[in-house]
Amino acid sequence: MFWLLGALAAPILGAFGFGPLGPIAGSVAAFIQSTVYGAAVPAGSLFALLQRLAMTAFL
């Protein structure tokens, strides 16, 4: 079941710039990280959760 969620989430997250190695340069995710968080993304934040999902494809 989790693999299905990961398979569905990966392309959606990728479209916003959440990649398997981190935010993709020039993407919406990179823009949000640089303008809202900078280098210090708080653990447990929505951004951190979305990036973790993109990197691992697991909840």
GUKOL-172763 format. One line per field, with one value per atom (N, C-alpha, C, O): atom name; x, y, z. Coordinates in nm, 4 decimals. Each point is the difference from the previous one (the first is absolute). Example, Ala and Ser with C-alpha at 12.3 -4.5 7.8 and 13.67 -1.06 7.14 Angstrom:
BEGIN
a <- c(N | CA | C | O | N | CA | C | O)
xx <- c(1.3190 | -0.0890 | 0.0900 | 0.1036 | -0.1386 | 0.0820 | -0.0770 | 0.0509)
yy <- c(-0.5690 | 0.1190 | 0.1200 | -0.0019 | 0.1069 | 0.1190 | 0.1090 | 0.1108)
zz <- c(0.7800 | 0.0000 | 0.0000 | 0.0665 | -0.1385 | 0.0060 | 0.0730 | 0.0169)
This chain:
BEGIN
a <- c(N | CA | C | O | N | CA | C | O | N | CA | C | O | N | CA | C | O | N | CA | C | O | N | CA | C | O | N | CA | C | O | N | CA | C | O | N | CA | C | O | N | CA | C | O | N | CA | C | O | N | CA | C | O | N | CA | C | O | N | CA | C | O | N | CA | C | O | N | CA | C | O | N | CA | C | O | N | CA | C | O | N | CA | C | O | N | CA | C | O | N | CA | C | O | N | CA | C | O | N | CA | C | O | N | CA | C | O | N | CA | C | O | N | CA | C | O | N | CA | C | O | N | CA | C | O | N | CA | C | O | N | CA | C | O | N | CA | C | O | N | CA | C | O | N | CA | C | O | N | CA | C | O | N | CA | C | O | N | CA | C | O | N | CA | C | O | N | CA | C | O | N | CA | C | O | N | CA | C | O | N | CA | C | O | N | CA | C | O | N | CA | C | O | N | CA | C | O | N | CA | C | O | N | CA | C | O | N | CA | C | O | N | CA | C | O | N | CA | C | O | N | CA | C | O | N | CA | C | O | N | CA | C | O | N | CA | C | O | N | CA | C | O | N | CA | C | O | N | CA | C | O | N | CA | C | O | N | CA | C | O | N | CA | C | O)
xx <- c(0.0815 | -0.0815 | 0.0855 | -0.0301 | 0.1391 | 0.0859 | 0.0708 | 0.0237 | 0.0101 | 0.0666 | -0.0918 | 0.0465 | -0.1765 | -0.0954 | -0.0061 | -0.0017 | -0.0016 | -0.0006 | 0.1277 | -0.0043 | 0.1165 | 0.1271 | 0.0026 | 0.0522 | -0.1088 | -0.0036 | -0.0878 | 0.0279 | -0.1319 | -0.0869 | 0.0580 | -0.0155 | 0.0818 | 0.0528 | 0.1234 | 0.0183 | 0.0660 | 0.1268 | -0.0186 | 0.0666 | -0.1532 | -0.0134 | -0.0631 | 0.0332 | -0.1229 | -0.0636 | 0.1021 | 0.0098 | 0.0658 | 0.1024 | 0.1086 | 0.0507 | -0.0153 | 0.1006 | -0.0440 | 0.0828 | -0.2104 | -0.0514 | 0.0184 | 0.0105 | -0.0068 | 0.0226 | 0.1469 | 0.0363 | 0.0483 | 0.1429 | 0.0585 | 0.1145 | -0.1893 | 0.0532 | 0.0631 | -0.0708 | 0.2027 | 0.0698 | 0.0603 | 0.0002 | 0.0513 | 0.0574 | 0.1302 | 0.0438 | 0.0185 | 0.1231 | -0.0182 | 0.0968 | -0.2204 | -0.0293 | -0.0765 | -0.0332 | 0.0047 | -0.0733 | 0.0760 | 0.1224 | -0.1948 | 0.0596 | 0.0173 | -0.0935 | 0.2133 | 0.0318 | -0.1004 | -0.0346 | -0.0111 | -0.0923 | -0.1456 | -0.0849 | 0.0544 | -0.1362 | -0.0769 | 0.0554 | -0.1833 | -0.0850 | 0.0541 | 0.0041 | 0.0371 | 0.0536 | 0.1258 | 0.0162 | 0.0724 | 0.1217 | -0.0331 | 0.0625 | -0.1599 | -0.0417 | -0.0552 | 0.0348 | -0.1213 | -0.0579 | 0.1087 | 0.0010 | 0.0902 | 0.1058 | 0.0845 | 0.0309 | 0.0071 | 0.0885 | -0.0695 | 0.0641 | -0.1927 | -0.0681 | -0.0612 | -0.0071 | -0.0368 | -0.0666 | 0.0963 | 0.0010 | 0.0797 | 0.0814 | 0.1483 | 0.0674 | -0.0147 | 0.1441 | 0.0631 | -0.0550 | 0.1689 | 0.0704 | -0.0564 | 0.0315 | -0.1142 | -0.0478 | -0.1474 | -0.0876 | 0.0610 | -0.1374 | -0.0297 | 0.0713 | -0.1749 | -0.0289 | -0.0477 | -0.0825 | 0.1356 | -0.0450 | -0.1487 | -0.0451 | -0.0297 | -0.1420 | -0.0865 | -0.1227 | 0.1859 | -0.0793 | -0.0598 | 0.0441 | -0.1433 | -0.0624 | 0.1044 | 0.0011 | 0.0851 | 0.1041 | 0.0892 | 0.0310 | 0.0099 | 0.0851 | -0.0714 | 0.0615 | -0.1897 | -0.0769 | -0.0078 | 0.0223 | -0.0536 | -0.0090 | 0.1345 | 0.0058 | 0.1018 | 0.1317 | 0.0355 | 0.0571 | -0.0906 | 0.0260 | -0.0758 | 0.0540 | -0.1791 | -0.0789 | 0.0632 | 0.0060 | 0.0405 | 0.0627 | 0.1297 | 0.0335 | 0.0393 | 0.1290 | -0.0139 | 0.0865 | -0.1934 | -0.0123 | -0.1229 | -0.0037 | -0.0962 | -0.1278 | -0.0721 | -0.0744 | 0.0960 | -0.0689 | -0.0587 | 0.0496 | -0.1549 | -0.0539 | 0.0788 | -0.0260)
yy <- c(-0.1200 | 0.1200 | 0.1258 | 0.0950 | -0.0929 | 0.1174 | 0.0252 | 0.1150 | -0.2223 | 0.0185 | 0.0714 | 0.0774 | -0.1025 | 0.0669 | 0.1487 | 0.0830 | -0.0494 | 0.1399 | 0.0691 | 0.1130 | -0.1802 | 0.0548 | 0.0187 | 0.0995 | -0.1954 | 0.0084 | 0.1166 | 0.0616 | -0.0319 | 0.1122 | 0.1338 | 0.1013 | -0.1017 | 0.1245 | 0.0489 | 0.1209 | -0.2103 | 0.0395 | 0.0952 | 0.1036 | -0.1323 | 0.0945 | 0.1329 | 0.1043 | -0.1074 | 0.1238 | 0.0869 | 0.1200 | -0.1807 | 0.0755 | 0.0481 | 0.1113 | -0.1951 | 0.0374 | 0.1200 | 0.0831 | -0.0734 | 0.1125 | 0.1330 | 0.1052 | -0.1104 | 0.1208 | 0.0204 | 0.1001 | -0.1951 | 0.0162 | -0.0721 | 0.0261 | -0.1162 | -0.0822 | -0.1230 | -0.0881 | 0.0820 | -0.1083 | -0.1009 | 0.0216 | -0.1323 | -0.1043 | 0.0410 | -0.0667 | 0.1757 | 0.0484 | 0.1354 | 0.0602 | -0.0127 | 0.1299 | 0.0862 | -0.0443 | 0.1677 | 0.0892 | 0.0212 | 0.0137 | -0.0112 | 0.0160 | 0.1492 | 0.0781 | -0.0389 | 0.1409 | 0.0624 | -0.0595 | 0.1784 | 0.0734 | -0.0410 | 0.0512 | -0.1414 | -0.0514 | 0.0764 | 0.0836 | -0.1141 | 0.0582 | -0.0381 | 0.0836 | -0.2080 | -0.0446 | 0.0785 | 0.0400 | -0.0175 | 0.0759 | 0.1446 | 0.0577 | 0.0008 | 0.1359 | 0.0106 | 0.0915 | -0.1865 | 0.0011 | -0.0172 | 0.0702 | -0.1630 | -0.0211 | 0.1251 | 0.0391 | 0.0245 | 0.1164 | 0.1226 | 0.0795 | -0.0622 | 0.1203 | -0.0172 | 0.0959 | -0.2166 | -0.0211 | -0.0535 | 0.0477 | -0.1471 | -0.0696 | 0.0302 | -0.0010 | 0.0274 | 0.0118 | -0.1365 | -0.1012 | 0.0982 | -0.1270 | -0.0817 | -0.1183 | 0.1800 | -0.0659 | -0.0387 | 0.0715 | -0.1830 | -0.0510 | -0.0737 | -0.0943 | 0.1353 | -0.0646 | -0.1446 | -0.0300 | -0.0564 | -0.1392 | -0.0027 | 0.0715 | -0.1530 | -0.0131 | 0.1000 | -0.0063 | 0.0990 | 0.0962 | -0.0677 | -0.1079 | 0.1708 | -0.0546 | -0.0143 | -0.1002 | 0.1985 | -0.0070 | -0.1219 | -0.0732 | 0.0514 | -0.1145 | -0.1321 | -0.0941 | 0.0871 | -0.1213 | -0.0277 | -0.1129 | 0.2150 | -0.0190 | -0.0411 | -0.0856 | 0.1460 | -0.0368 | -0.1430 | -0.0745 | 0.0366 | -0.1382 | -0.0987 | -0.1039 | 0.1351 | -0.0878 | -0.0122 | -0.1091 | 0.2204 | -0.0020 | -0.0805 | -0.0657 | 0.0706 | -0.0685 | -0.1479 | -0.0795 | 0.0419 | -0.1396 | -0.0707 | -0.1229 | 0.1998 | -0.0534 | -0.0823 | -0.0924 | 0.1252 | -0.0647 | 0.1045 | 0.1126 | -0.1474 | 0.0864 | -0.0265 | 0.0611)
zz <- c(0.0000 | 0.0000 | 0.0000 | -0.0723 | 0.1546 | 0.0053 | -0.1322 | -0.0370 | -0.0345 | -0.1296 | -0.0975 | -0.0837 | 0.0935 | -0.0882 | 0.0318 | -0.0909 | 0.2176 | 0.0409 | -0.0468 | -0.0488 | 0.0637 | -0.0463 | -0.1496 | -0.0501 | -0.0220 | -0.1456 | -0.0461 | -0.1028 | 0.1771 | -0.0347 | 0.0450 | -0.0682 | 0.1826 | 0.0553 | -0.0738 | -0.0146 | -0.0319 | -0.0622 | -0.1175 | -0.0027 | -0.0946 | -0.1111 | 0.0410 | -0.0563 | 0.1527 | 0.0461 | 0.0724 | -0.0260 | 0.1166 | 0.0718 | -0.0957 | 0.0138 | -0.1103 | -0.0990 | -0.0831 | -0.0373 | 0.0084 | -0.0775 | 0.0731 | -0.0631 | 0.1952 | 0.0795 | 0.0348 | 0.0619 | -0.1016 | 0.0202 | 0.1185 | 0.0370 | 0.0241 | 0.1084 | -0.0640 | -0.0488 | 0.0490 | -0.0671 | 0.0953 | 0.1212 | -0.1742 | 0.0847 | 0.0684 | 0.0937 | -0.1392 | 0.0628 | 0.0675 | 0.0464 | -0.0410 | 0.0598 | -0.0976 | -0.1100 | 0.1495 | -0.0886 | -0.1318 | -0.0005 | -0.1087 | -0.1320 | -0.0274 | 0.0179 | -0.0612 | -0.0256 | -0.0966 | -0.1020 | 0.1350 | -0.0844 | 0.0131 | -0.0730 | 0.1635 | 0.0148 | 0.1073 | 0.0714 | -0.0622 | 0.1051 | 0.1375 | 0.0904 | -0.0742 | 0.1297 | 0.0362 | 0.1153 | -0.2108 | 0.0264 | 0.0359 | 0.0890 | -0.1575 | 0.0299 | 0.1420 | 0.0746 | -0.0382 | 0.1354 | 0.1047 | 0.1011 | -0.1248 | 0.0982 | 0.0161 | 0.1126 | -0.2225 | 0.0102 | 0.0578 | 0.0686 | -0.0943 | 0.0491 | 0.1390 | 0.0768 | -0.0443 | 0.1289 | 0.1062 | 0.1135 | -0.1513 | 0.0996 | -0.0080 | 0.1030 | -0.2194 | -0.0143 | 0.0203 | -0.0434 | 0.1084 | 0.0198 | 0.1160 | 0.0133 | 0.0702 | 0.1218 | -0.0120 | 0.0486 | -0.1125 | -0.0086 | 0.1304 | 0.0345 | 0.0387 | 0.1277 | -0.0175 | -0.0863 | 0.1687 | 0.0003 | 0.0337 | 0.0894 | -0.1601 | 0.0250 | -0.0753 | 0.0071 | -0.0795 | -0.0767 | -0.1229 | -0.0398 | -0.0194 | -0.1203 | -0.1111 | -0.0715 | 0.0574 | -0.1020 | 0.0237 | -0.0940 | 0.2175 | 0.0330 | -0.0290 | -0.0500 | 0.0811 | -0.0268 | -0.1499 | -0.0435 | -0.0351 | -0.1452 | -0.0586 | -0.0883 | 0.1369 | -0.0510 | 0.0400 | -0.0796 | 0.2017 | 0.0426 | -0.0852 | -0.0381 | 0.0076 | -0.0866 | -0.1383 | -0.0567 | 0.0033 | -0.1325 | 0.0015 | -0.0986 | 0.2097 | 0.0080 | 0.0310 | -0.0369 | 0.1037 | 0.0419 | -0.0574 | -0.0063 | -0.0350 | -0.0511 | 0.1070 | -0.0327 | 0.1592 | 0.1116 | 0.0917 | 0.0050 | 0.0684 | 0.1040 | 0.1247 | 0.1036)
